[in-house]
Amino acid sequence: MSQIANEPVRAALDKFRHLSADAETRRLAFMHERAPHDESSLLKDAREEGMQEGMEKGREEGRQEAQRELLEQLLMVRFGSLPVRAVARLAGADSAQLAVWFQRGVTASTLDAVFGPE
């Protein structure tokens, strides 16, 4: 290496040797070299996390829709065709409310007893 005749190349090589001797400089160079990969990994992880959240939300919505459909079927078997107001209440209910209505629907003697006071 000492046979390099080109002065700018020789100066760069000397600078490289000098910088390589310092542990902190090597650490910073390594971090600089890894930064694009680390950023890419973080973006990938964030994307995957977002996908997981979206999939979980979709599953929850699916479970809620299934609850709603089962409750509607139960109520139709027990009380016949459902009035529009009952269908509207089912459509706007969350999972917890649907579970309460389902429990009531098993033993209630009237549709009004299932839904309780509005």
N, C-alpha and C positions, 0 to 999 in steps of 0.2 A: 504494500500500500504506500510505502514511502516513495515509491517510484512514480507516483502520479505527478505529471508535469503541469497539468492545467491548474493554475493558481486558484480560481474560484472553487473548483472541485476540492482541492486540497484544504482550502479554508473551511468549506462546508463540512468536510470530514473531521477536521480538528474540532469544530464547533459541536458536531455530533458526539464525538468522544467525550468532550467536556460535559455536555449535558447528560450523557448516559451515565456519568460517574455519580450524579446526584440522585439519591433515592426519591426525593420529592418530585423532581422533574420527571423521572421515569413513571411515577405514579400518575402525575397529571397527564402525561402523554398517553398512558394506558387508558385513563378515563376519557380523554378526548377521542381516542380510537374507538372505544366501546360505546360512546354516546349515541351514534345513529342506531346501533343494534338495540341498546337499552330503550331508546325512544320508541323504536318499532315494537319492541316487546310490550311496553306499557300501553301503546295504542291497541295492540292485539288483545291484551288482557281486558282493557276497557270495553272493546268491541264485544268480546266474549261475555263479559259481565252484563252488558246491555242486552245481549241476545238471551242470556239466562233469565234476566228480569222480565223480558218480553214473553218468553216461553212460560214462565211461572204465572204471569198475569193472564195469558191465554188459557192456561190450565184452570186457573181460578174462575175465569169467566165461563169456561166449559162446565165446571162443577156446578156453578150457580145456575146456569141454564138447565142442567139436568135436574137439579133440585126443583126448579120452577116447573118444569114439565111433569115431574112425578107428582108434585103437589096438585097441579091442575088436573091430572088424570084421577087422582084420589078424590078430589072434590067433585069432579064430574060423575064419578061412579056413585058417590054418596048422595049428591044433591041435584044431579042432572045438569043441564046447560048452565053455564056460569053467566051472570049478568056482566055487562061491560065494565061496571065499576070494579067488580071482583078481578077481572082480567087485568085492568089497569093497575090495581094494587099489587097484583102478582108481578107485573112487569117492572114496577118501580122498587121492589123490595130487595134488600141485601140478603146474604146467606143466613145470617142470624135470625132475621125476621121470618124467612121462609121456613127455617127449622122449627120455630115456635108455632107457626101456623100449621105445619105438618103434624106436629104432636097433637094440637087441638083438633085437627081434621080427622084424626083416627076415632075420636070419641064424641065429638060435638054433635048435638042434635039438629043444629041449624047452621047455615052458612054464616049468618051474622055472629054466631058464637065462635066460629073459627077466627074471623077477622077482628072481633072485639070492637070497641068504639073507635070511630075514626078520629 
